[in-house]
């Protein structure tokens, strides 16, 4: 029986190759896209779960609202770890990370500057699972001056030689580290990645007792069964106990008086929430994380695409099955029992679904490298080889096979032979209503995705073209120019002699990409205001960056020493109450040596020195030329200029590698996640629309088959091709218009919430709805016309000559 069913199924496939291929195409695209999205979501949800104690690790974070400043920081004070371990019941251990930004590392005569370096407490490996593959696996960082390297970093420094016991030298102070162990490379699905982990034991800054300076990423290991929320309830008392006395010393106010109008505190964040659920600024995080909203968005797209693909498969299957009523009648006349017909149709459906699933796996294998490049991930097929995935796929194949083969198997096989031979069957009002509902559902998803894609594209265009308060074009940043030491001035002068360089400024502060990041508490008189960012710049900075003064003057050597004068941005002027007459006003900046009184000599127009996700913060610019060089160029061939500058750099024989960034590239990198997610959304939107159109094509095919004789009669009576096409199209177009009523309010709600993540964003204007509707209608009309025009052009004699 099975052999006969397979033989007949294969013959039917060969007989209807076109329809079969179309049917398989939609289903395999739906399955393949769902599998890719499942890989993406599984990877995002897997972050930091490879640590054996991940469910018991929590990070301590700091949140506050002081005057007008909202503070969200992933770093806390140095004493927090030991204090919470001693005073917070339920905490069994605590460890810290102190990141050092790409220090100079030397081994022998070789120098590197691209190592990701951090100090960690000696118990770090007792809390986090980072397997030691060579060396001391018990306590590799117990002694001061010890360091652990990853496998790849070891190869870079030592090649194939044994690194254990070798010495590395860091920085100009020549701090020495002895290699004690080698660990595996930190997995990609981790919220931190370091190449070198050095012992905090010899790091003097880690021993400070300040509760008002936050620099350490701090993690707690909780006792099994401990509720983090209950621990959080005990943190306010600890904060008051330790911060209170130091707060009174610094601002002269008791903790009780301070929190009457302000808020501050420590909170716990589960380790596995860090990647997807952090709301801290990227500068406060170890690495840029993901966003849980994209999990919901792509999860919904994957689910809806799979549903649409399955629905389409069923629709096309039932549409083609309508042609087989005579076959059913003949087979019943020849003695076939109903169960044999059911078995035949279900076998054909199962084979088709199985082929679609196999093709989908092949598509995933071929598309995965492209998808990895688009998403910036390193996804592997190993996830799809899990038993639970295969179990879900088997259930899905069985369900689709039953649903798609159910109509011909159970409905057509129930006809009496005479009825089947005359093709006198009907679908009923309930079936028609179901099909109409499926059309609406498909185009709600399609129109919603088109709308979402347009909004995302418009926001990305807005980001790229917004006036950000400075000119980022043709700016070259040489962050490491300070490494030339006393030769930096000579190097700068040599660069300035190149006619392709318009001007050069000295500063380590750049409004996009890697930059120094400094903040200080600001007082007016003895009244604390808030913390403010400050930039150390020279007199050429505003000119090179294309920034505009709106009041006062720039720094100038003509006025003598400007070291105690400052320029503030418009937001700072408004925050400090200087908006009407800022020039000549004074403010005090908190320093380690007490207060430093500064005089305002100018106001610069607000510029974006953080992501557009954040509002422009108050900023102080002070005269203190230090750090690297920033070049304003006037050349289209930037590569030629860079090559020339590199030759100049090499002539100074500093032993330091030449490095540069282009400011415009750094700016775009800030929004890399949004751009990648927008690209993925666009691709999946196109594929979803394509699959939906296949479904619409199936319904038009079914309707055309049902109304074939009606079309013939209308043609005999004089109906034109456009009239027949309009007749077949109008019902579907009504349903598509109905889908807009559902899709656009839902789309507006979700895209408005997405846009709220940006402090500066575009508006969702009326024409976006119109354009999304026009695109959807155009696609639908093309799809409908393909089949309806063909039906309208058929010779009426063909459809009327047989009953």
N, C-alpha and C positions, 0 to 999 in steps of 0.2 A: 504493500500500500504506500509506504513512504517513498519507495523508489519511483512509483508511478506519479505520486504527487510532485516530486522534485522534477521529473521529466516534463510534466505538463506546465509546471511553473517556469521552467527554463524556456519552453516554447512560447509562452505568453510574453516573457521578457523580450525575446527576439522579435516577436510580432509587434510589440509596442515599444520599440527601442527609444524613440523620442520622448514619449510621456514618462517612461520608466526613468530615463536619465534625468529628466526635469524633476521628477519626484525625489529621486535619490539625492540630487544636488542640494535641494533645500534642506533636507533632513541632515545630510552630512555637514553642511555649513553650520547649522544650528548646534549640532553636537560638538563639532570642532571648536567653535567659539566658546561654548559653555565650558569645555575642558580647559581651554587656555585661561579663561577667567577664573576657573577653579584653581588652576596652578598659581595664578597671581594672588588670589585671596589666601590660599593656604600658606604661601610664602610670607605674606604680610602678617598673618596671624601667628606665625611660628617664631617671631622675633623674641630672642632671649629665653625661649623655652628649653633650649638645649642644656641650660644649667640645671644640675640635679636638684638644687634647692630653690628653683625659680619661684615656686608658689609661696615661699617663705621670705623672699627678699623684697624689701621696700626701699625706695629712695626718699630721702628727706629733702623737701623743697621749701622755699620761702615765698610767702605772699604778703603783700602789704598795700595799704592805701594811705599815703601820708600827704596831707594837704591836697594838691591836685594831681599828685603822682601815683599812678598805679604800678606796683612792682610785682613782677612774676619772675622768679629766678630759680633755676635748677641747682644752683650752688648755694651752699650755706657756710657758716663760720667754722673755723678750724676746730674749736673745742666741742662742737655739737656731737660728733661721733662718740667720744669717750664719755661725755656727759649723759647721753641717752642710754648708753650701755650700762652705766652705773645707776641711773636714777629712774629708768623707765622699765617697769616690770613687763616681762614678755619678750624683751630683747636679749638674745643670747650672745650676739657679737655685732660689731660695726666696723666698717672699713671705708677708706677714702681714696679718691682719685684727684690728683692735681695735675692738670694738663700743662705741658710746656710747649710753646709753639715752635716747632721745627728747629730745634737748636743745632748748633754746629757740633758735629760728632767726628772725632778723628781716631783712626786706628793706624798706627805706624805713620806713614807719610800720606795716607789717603784721607780725604775729608768729604763728608756727606752732610747735606742739609735737608734732605727730604724724609727724614725719619719722624714717625709719629711717636712722640715720647710722653711718658707720664710717670709721676711719682705715685706709688701706691703703698698702703700700709702692708706690713709683713704678713698679715692674715688674709690678704686678698685672695689667694688661691684656695683658702679654706672655705670661702663663701661662693666664689665663682668657679665654674667647672671649665678650666683651661688646661688640658692634659699636658704634662711634662713628658717630652720624648727623649730627653737626654739631660744628664746632670742631676742636681739635687732636687728630688721630687717631694721632699718632706717640708723643708723650710728654706726655700731658695733666697728669700729676701729678709731673713732675720738680722743680718748684719748691715751696718751702714756701708755705702759705696758698692752695693751689689746690684746687678741688673739681670733681667731675663729677656731674651730675644725670641722673636717668632722664627719659624723655619725659614721663610723667605728672607728675612732680614739677616739671619746668620749667613746665608749663602752670599748675600750682597757684600758683607764685610769680610768674611773668612773663607769663602769658597768651600772647598771640600776638606779643609783642615779642621782639626778639633778646636772649637772655640772656648771650651770650658777652662776657666782660669785666666783667659786673655783679658787685657785691659783696654777699655775705651776711655777717651778723654772728651769732656763736654765743655764747650764755650770758651770764652777768652780767659776765664778764671781757671781753666784746666782742671775741672772737677773730674776725678778718676772713678771709674766703675769697673768692677771685676765681674765677668760673665759667670753665672753660677748654674744656669739652666736654659734649655731650649724648649719652647712650647710650640704646639701646632698653631698654624695661622688662625687667628680669631675668625669664626664663621661669619659669612656675609650677613646672616640674619641676627646680628647683634647691634645694639644701639651705640656701641663704642668699638673702635678699632685702633689698636696701638701696635707699633713694631717693637717698642722697648718699654719695659716696665721696671723702674728703678725703685729701690727701697726708700720709703719715707723716713726711715730711721735717721739718716744723716742730713735731712732737709730741715733746716732751722725754722723756716717760715711755718712749717706744720705744727710747731710747738707754741705758736702765739696764742694768747688767751682773749683776743678781741672778739666780742659778740656783735660788733657793728661792721665787720668786713667779711664779705661772702666770696670765697674763692675755691671751695672744696666740694666736689661731688661726693655725697655721703650716702652710704647704703647700710641698712640694718638687716640682720638675720633674726627673724622672729621665731619664737618657740612654736612648735607644732600646735595647731588649734587656736592660736592667738588671733583675735579679731582686730585688724588694723584700725577700724573706726573707734573701738574702745581705747586703743592706745592714743589716738589723736586727741581724745577728750582730756588726756592728762598733760598734753604738751603746753597749753597756755600757762599753767602754773610754773613749769620749768622755764619757759621763755621769760616770764616776769621775774623769776628768781635771778636769772643770769644777765638778761639784757637790761633790766631796770637800773641797776647801779651805774653801768657804763653809759646808759642813755642820759642819766642825770648829769654825769660828768661832762658829756659832750654838748648837750643843748640846754642844760640847766633846768630840766623839767622832770618831775617824778613820772614813773611809768603809769600810775593811776590817772594823773592829769593828762598824760599824752594820749592814752587810748580813749579818752572821752570824745575826741574829734578825729581820731585816726585808728587805723587797724593794722596789726602786723602779727605774724605767727608762723610757726613751722607746721608742715603737713606731711602726710605720708602718701607716696605714690607707688602702687605695686609695680614691680619690675616689668611684668609683662604688659603693662599699660603704657610704658614710656614711648614706644615707637608710634603708636596710633592715637594716643589720647592726651598728648602733652599740648599745653597752650602757651608754652614759653617761647620767647623770641629765639630765633636760630642762633644768635650770638651767645645765648645763655645755655645752649645745649652742646653736648659733645659732638653730635652730628645732626644733620637735618633729618627729621623723622618722616613718617607717613601721615596719613589722615584717615580717620575712621569713616569719614563721609564718602571717600572713594570706595571703600569696601562695600558700603550700602549701595552706592550708585552702580558699580560694576556687578555686584551680586544680583541686583534687580535686572540689569541688562541681560546677564547670562541666563537668569531664570525665564525672563520674558522671551528671549530669543529661542530658548529650547521649547517653550510652550508654543510659540508661533510656528516653529519648524514642525513640531508634532501635529499641530492642528492642520497645517498645510498638507502634510503627508497624508493625513486622514481624508482631507477634502479631495485631493487629487486621486487618492485611491478609490473613493466612493464615486467620483465623477467618471473615472474609467470603468468602474464596475457596472455603471448604468448601461454600458454597451454590451454587457455579457448576459443580459436576461434571456436571450434566445439560446445561448449556450446552456444556461441553467435548465431551460425547458427541454431541450433535446436530451440532455444527460438524464433528466428525470424520466423522460419517456423511455429511454433505453435501460432504465432500471436502477439508476444511482439513488442511493438512500440519502436522506438529508445530512446525516452525520458524515457521509463521505464528502459531500459538497462543502460542509463546514471545515472539515480537515484540509481540503484542497485550498480553499481561500485563505485560511490561517497560515498554511505552509508558505504560500506565495508572499503573504505579508511579512512573515518572519524572515524569509530569505532576503527580501528587499531591505528590511530594517537592519539585518545583520551586515549586509553589504554596505549600507550607509554608515554604520558604526565603524566598520573596518576602514573605509575611506576617510572617515573623520579622524581616526588615529593617524593615518598617513599624512593628512593635512597638518595635524598638530606637530608631527615630527619635522615636517618641512618648514612650517611657519615659526617654530619655536626660536630659531636664531634671530629672525626678523623681529619677533615680539620682544625678545630679550633686549635687542638694540633699541627698540622704541620705548620700552618701559625702564631701561637702565638696570635690569635685574639679571641674575644668572639662574634662571629656572631650569629644573632638570625633570626628565620624564619619570624619574624614580617614584615620584609622588603618585603617578597614575598606575603604578604596578602594585599598589597596596590592595589587600584583599577586599577592604570595604569599598574601594572605588569600583572594583570589578563586580562586586555584589550589587551596587547601585546601578551600574551599567546593565547588568543582566535583568534586573527588575524593570529598568527603563525600556530595554529591547522587548521584553515580554509584554509590557503595558502598551507600547506603541503598536506592536504586532496585533494584539487583541483589539485595540481601538480602531486601527486602520482596516483590519480584516473583518471587523465585526459586522459592518454593514452588508457586504456581499455574503458573508458566512451565515449570518442569522436572519437577515431580512430577505435577500433574494432567494435563498434556499427554501424559504417558507412558501413561495408562490406555487400555485397549481400549474401544471405544465401548460395548459391552454393560455392562462394569463401571461406566463413568462414568454411563450412563443409569440404572443401578440404585443409584447412589451407594454402591457397595460399595468403599470404600477404607479404609485404616487408617493410623494415624500411626506405629505401632511403638513399642516400649519405649524405644528411644533418643531418639525425639522427645519422648516424655512426660518422660523424665528431663531433657532439655534445658530443657523448659518449666518443670519444677519448679525447676531450678537458677536460671532467670531470675527466678522469683517470689522465691526466697530472696535473690538478689542485690539485687533492687529494694527489698525490705523491710529488708535489712541497712542499706542507705543511708538509707532513710526513718526507721527506728527510731533509727539513729545520729544523724541530724540533729535529730530531736525531742529526744533525750537531750541533745545539745550545746546546743540552744536553751534547754532548761530550766536547764542548769548556768550558762550565760552570764547568763540572766535572774536567777537566784538570786544570782550574784556581784555584778551591778549593783545589785540590791536591798540586798545586804549593805553595799556601799560607801555607798549613800545613807542607810542607817539605822544604820550603825555609830556607836558612841560614840567620837568622835574627840578627846575631851578638852577641847572648847570648844563653845560654842553659836553656830553660824553663822547662825541665823535672825535676821532683822531687824537685820543689821549693815550699815551704810553706810560705805564707805571713800572718803575724799577725799584721795587720795595727793598732790595738787598744792597742798594748803592752805599748804604752806611758801612757795609763791610769793608769798603776800601779805606776806611779810617782817614788818615791825613791826606790821602790822595783823592778824596771825594770831590773837593773843590776843583782840583785840576781836571778830573774826569768831567765834571759839570761844565767847565769852561770849554773843554774840547768838544763836547756835544753842542754847545751853543754856537760854535763856529760853523756847524753844518747848516746850510741854508734851508734844509728841510725841517729844521726845528725852529719854531717861532719863539718859544719861551720855555723856561724850566723853573719849577718851584721845589723847595725842599720841605717834605712833610711825610710822616708815616701814616697820615690819616686820609683815607680815600672813601668817598660816599658809596661805593659799590665794590663788592668782592672782599678779599682779605684786607684787614685794616687794624690799626691800633684802636682800642676801644676804652676810653677813659671817662670816668665820672667823678664828680666831687659834690659834697654837700654845699649848698649856697645859703648864706645868711644876708639879711638886710638889717644892719645894726646888729643886735643880739638875737634877732628873731629868725629861727630856722625856716627856710622856705621849702626846699626840696633838693633832691640830687639833680644835677644837670650834666649832660655830656659836654666835653670840651675838646677842641682840636688845637694842636700845636702847629702853627703855620708860619710862613714868612710873608713878606710884602708882595710877592708875586703870585700867591696862591689864588686869590680871587680872579685875577686876570687869566691865569692858566686854565682855571676851571670854568671860566665864563659865568661867574656869579656877579650879582648886581647889588651895589650898595643903595639903600633907599634913604639913608640919613647918615650924616657925619662923614668921616674920612677913613681911608685905608691906613694900614701900618706904613710908615715911611721913615727912612733914615734921616730925612730932612728935619724931623721933629725930635731927634735925639733918641734916647732909649724908650722903647715902647713896651718893655717887658711887663709893666704893671698896668698897661692899657689893654682893653679887650673890645672885640666886636661881637655883638650878639645877634641872633636871628630874630625875626619878627615875633615868633612864638615866645621866645624868652622875654622880649620886651613886654609883651602882653601879660605873661605869667607873673613877672616881677612888678607890674603896675607902672612900667616906664613907657607905655605906648604913646602918650601925647608928647613927652619931652624927654627922650632917653639920654641924649648926649650930656656927658658930665656927671651922670648918676654913678654912684659907687655901690659895690657889692663885695661881700667877703667870701672867699673860697676856702673851705676847710682843707687843711693840709696836715701832714704828720707832725709838722713843727708849729702848729697853731693856725691862726687865721691869716689870710693874705688878702689885703684890700686891693680891689681892682676898679679901674675907672672905665666907663663905657665911652668909646670914641666914635663908634659907628654901629649901624644896623644893616645887616645883609638880608636881602629878600629870602624868605623861606625856601629851602631846597630839601629834597628827599635824600637823607643820608641813611635811611633804613628802608626796608621793604615797604611797598605800597599797602601791605596788609596792616601796617601800623601808622597811626597819625604822626605828623611831624612833631618831634619833641623839642623842648628848649635846648639851645646849643650856644656855647661860648667859644669864640675863636680868640686865641691869645698868641702873642708873638713869641715863638720859641722854636726856631728852625732846627729840626732834628729828623733823623730817619732817612728814608730813601728819596728818590727823585721822581717827579711827575712832569712829563713832557707834553707840551702842546705842539702838534706837528701840522704841517700843511702839505702832506704828500699822499697821493692815492696808493702808491706802491710802498706800503708799510713794511713789507718783508725786506726790501732793499735797505731801508733805514735801519731796521733791527740788525741786519747783518753787519752794517757799518759800525753801529754802536757796540756790538759784540767784539769786533776787532779792537776798538778803543779800550774796552774792558780788559781784554786779554793782554794788552800792552803793559798794563799796570802790574801784571803777574802777582795777583793777590792770593792765588791758590783757591779762590772761591769760584763756584760755578756761576755763570751768567744766567739770570732768570728775569722774565718780564711778564706782564699781563697787559692786555688791551682793555681799557675801561669799559667799552661797549660790550665786550664779551662777558666781563664780570657782571655787568648789569643784567644781561640776559640770563646768565647762570642763576641769578637770584630767583627767577621764576621758572626754572627748569622743570620743577615738579608739575606746575600748572600746565606748561606747554606739552609735556609728555602725556599727562592725563587728558588734555584736550585732543591730542593726536589720536590716542587710543579710543576716546569717545567718538571721534569723527569716523574712524574705521569701523567700529562696531555699529554705529548708527547707519552707515551705508549698507553694511551686511544685513542688519535687521530689516531695513527698508527693502532690500533685494529679496529676502526670504518672505517678507509680507506680500510683496508683489507676486511671488510664485503662488502664494495662497490665494490671492485675488484672481490670478490667472486660472487656478483650479476651480474657483467658484463660477467664474465666467464660462469656463468649459462645461461645467455641470449644467448651468442655466441654459446655455446654448443647445446642449443635447436635449434638454427637456422641451425646448421651444422650437425645435428644428422645423416641424411641420407648420407651426404658426408663422415662422419666418417665410416659408415657401408660399403659404396662402397670401400673406401680405405682399410679397413680391408679385405674385400673379395679379393681385388687385391694384398694383401700381405703386407700391411703396418704393421709395428710393433708398439707396445704400445709406446716406446720412440719417434718414429717418429710422432705419432699422438699427443702426449703431446707437442712435440716441435712445431708442426703446430699450435696448439691452443695457445701456450705461446708466440711465437715470436713477434706477433703484440703488445701484452701488454708490453713485455719487452722493445721493441723499445720506446714505450710511456714513460715508467718509466725512461729509459736512457735520453730521452728528458727532463724529469722533472728535472734531475740533472743539466742540462745546465742552467735552470732557477733558481733552488733553491739555488745552492751553491754560486753564486755571491751575491744574495740577503742576504743569511745567513752570508756570510763573512762581508758584509757591516755593518749589524746590530750588529754582535758579536764583530767586531773590535771597534765599537763605545762603546759597553758595556765595553770592556777591557780598554778603555781609561780612565775610572773612576779610574783605579788602576795605581798608579805611577810605581808599580813593577808588571809585568804581564808576563804570558807565551805567546809564539808565536802561531799563527794559522799555523800549519805545514801541508804539503801536505798529510801526511798519515791520518789526520783527515777526509779529504774529501774522501779518498779511503775507510776508515773504515765505514763512514756514508753511502757511496754508497753500500758497500758489505752487511751491515746490512739491508738496504732497499731492495736490490735485493733478499737476502735470504728470507726475510719475504714475498715478493711478489711471489717468486717461490713456496714456501710452500703453499701459498694461492691458486695459480693457479693450482698447481699439485693436490690438494685435489679433485677438480671437474674434471679436464681434464683426470686424470688417471682413474677415475671412468667411464667417458664417453668412454675412449679408451678400457676399459675392457668389455664393454657391448657386448652382443651377436649381431652381425650384422643382423641376421635374424629378430630380434625384431624391428629394425629401418627400414627395407626394406619391410616387409611383407604387410604393408598397405600404401595406398596413401592418 
